[in-house]
């Protein structure tokens, strides 16, 4: 499926994963950086959005759940998609260096 159909939070989430390929990203980090919120730990928002994003991944890409930790993007790092994300992911480098 083409990932050019993504917009809003799914697009921001995919770009964040691609900018941090192979690094485990916690649910807390995703909620703060992509959603700009402190989501309740039991919130299904992240899981639902990841489900949407998985349908738009390129060949050889996958988002893997790392039990009790978070998620990791695997595959060839791809340039972030152009488009209009709903929210900014300007803090990508901040968390990548942490």
Secondary structure as UniProt FT lines:
FT   HELIX           3..5
FT   HELIX           8..19
FT   TURN            20..22
FT   STRAND          24..26
FT   HELIX           27..33
FT   TURN            41..42
FT   HELIX           45..54
FT   TURN            55..56
FT   TURN            59..60
FT   STRAND          62..66
FT   TURN            67..69
FT   STRAND          70..74
FT   TURN            90..91
FT   HELIX           92..96
//
